Amino acid sequence: MKTLSSISTKTRFCAVIGNPVAHSLSPAIHNAGYEALGLDFVYVACQVEDLQSALTGMRALGNFRGMSVTIPHKIEAMKYVDEVAEIDQSIGSINTVIHDGNKLSGLGTDGPGALKALSDSGVQIDGKNVLMLGAGGAARAIAFTLAGKTALNELKLLDINESLLSGLSADLKARTKAKILSASLNPDSLENAMATADVILHCTSVGMHPKEDNSLVPVELFRPGQSVLDIVYNPLETKLLKDAASRGVKVVSGVEMFLNQAAIQFKHFTGENAPLEVMRKVLMEHLKA
């Protein structure tokens, strides 16, 4: 890791901002990447309540290169940057800010990170029926990425929150050419959707530590030939993934999405390809600790 004696006036720094942020593993994996490549960068975690002031400060600090933006600031951050990638304007949130000169650019890496995690795991999206459980922020990012960058057959959305569900469904129909279906999440709608789903994307916090015994999907609804991505990565193997694997389903851990979205940020921050295996090793060590 970078020592105090190696930090100079030329050292560039990045940060993850949120409230709370103490639990973040981003500093560990980004700093491991900088060290592996010998980059004069350092990455810290900052609890931020006043987002506008934080981004104003970013403009004023010449060495401040990038921010990872997490809950609850992903939506509000769009108001204080100079430009936002087109797809992220449709999503309505960003998780990355790049400082270049006097300009702040915002973008999202959750969607591309999820798509790469699926692709790297051999999960085909083109021509497939995709079921998305949840319609919140992460779901929006992934849904717009899949709808805009793949040739999926249909995307079905299920959520108990009717406002989030109808909003995401309407936005996808208005801004993409994908076939979008939606329904309130209940046992019947879930059973019907699982019967035709090829790829299941779990985009809620159900099953996250410490409530590790919970899953939205009864084990008997899984069938061989399906694939499932759970964006939850703590625990490493959620009940959803354990149940799916027991039924012969291909499973993709949320760790892969987290790593890939971080690697995209790393590239934007430094201009270098992230040493993914180094970052994976550090992340796994922290999650198993």
Protein Blocks (a to p, Z undefined) as FASTA:
>chain_A
ZZfklpcfklccdddddddfklpcklmmmmmmmmmnopacdddddddfblmlmmmmmmmm
mklmbdcdddfklmmmmmmcfbdcfklmmnopafbdcdehjaccdddfklmmmmmmmmmn
opafehpacddedjbfklmmmmmmmmmmcccfbdcdddfblklmmmmmmmmmmmmcbdcd
dddddfklmmmmmmmpmbdcdfbfehiafblmbcfbdfklpcehiacddfbfbdfbdfkl
mmmmmnopacddfklmmmmmmmmmmmmmnopacdfklmmmmmmmmmmZZ
